[in-house]
Amino acid sequence: MFITIAAASIASPIRLVSPENGSTLCPGAVIDFELTDANVASVTWDNGSGPRPLSHPFDISTAGWPAGPYTLTLNATAASGPPHSATFTFFLSSARPPCP
């Protein structure tokens, strides 16, 4: 007898609303995320400077960030179930709006 077990695909509850992943942003732009799982107990974000807590409305301001490339990682811990992680990249322009 053979038994095949397939792992279920669990979608990440972390969704980037705007801007698009890989975008060039103006200084001070806001990056908007959405969490699609009501059972998420905590969320952190990290742009390379260490994890920071993130709460509703799940927006991250780039005000005060120096121009350059950023990899932004969000980690969501559920009250039950596996943790989720999502990574996004952005380039922060040094230009003043309108940019780029």
N, C-alpha and C positions, 0 to 999 in steps of 0.2 A: 504494500500500500504506500502510495506517495501522497504527501500533503504539501500543497504549495501555499505559502503565505506571502501576500503582497502587502507592502507598506502603503497605508493610505496617504494620499497627498494632502497635507494640511496647508491651506493657504495662509500666508502671513496676514495678521490683522492690521499691519502698518501699510498705509497707502499715501503716496505723495499726491497732494491735490494740485499744488502749483508752487513754483514754476516747474517746467519739465525737467526731468533728470538730465544733467549735462549742460544746463543753461548757463549763460553769462548773466550775472546779476548786477544791478546798480548798487552802490553803497547804501546800506540801510534797508535793503529789500527784506521782505518777510517770506519765509519758507513755510508753507502750510501743509500740515499732515492731517490724516484722519485715521482713527482707530476703529476698526469694524467689529471688534469683539468686546462686548460689555463686561466680560470676565477678566479683562486686563487689570492687574492689581497695581503695577507701576511701569513707568516708561522713563528711560534715560536717553540722552543724546550726547554725542561726542564729535567735535570737529577737530580733534587732535590735541585739545587742551585738557582732556579728562572728562569723564562722564558727569552730566548734570541732569537733575530731574526735569521732566517735562510733563505738564498737566494740560487739561482742557483749557483752551481750544487747540492745543498741539501746534502752536505757531512758534517759529524761531526767527528772531530778528538778527540780521547781520550787522546792525549798527555797531560801530567800533571795531569791526574786524578789518585787518589790513587786506589790501588787494592781493589776489592770488588764487591758486587752486585749493579747493577744499573737498575732502571726503567726509561725509556726514553719516554717522552710524547711529541708528535708533535701535534700542533693545526694549522689548516689551515682555514683562513677566506676568503670566496669567495666574489667577488664583488657583487654578488647577490646569494641568496640561503642560505641554512643553513651552519653553521660552521661545521668542521669535526675535530675529535680528534682520535689519534691512539696511543697505548701504546705498548712498546716493552721492553723486559728484556734481560740483558747481564751480564756476570761476567767478570770483568777485572782482569786478572792474574797478579801476581807480577813477573812471570818468564820472562826472556829475550827470544826473538825468537831463535829457534823455540818453540812455545808453542801452546796449552797446552800439 
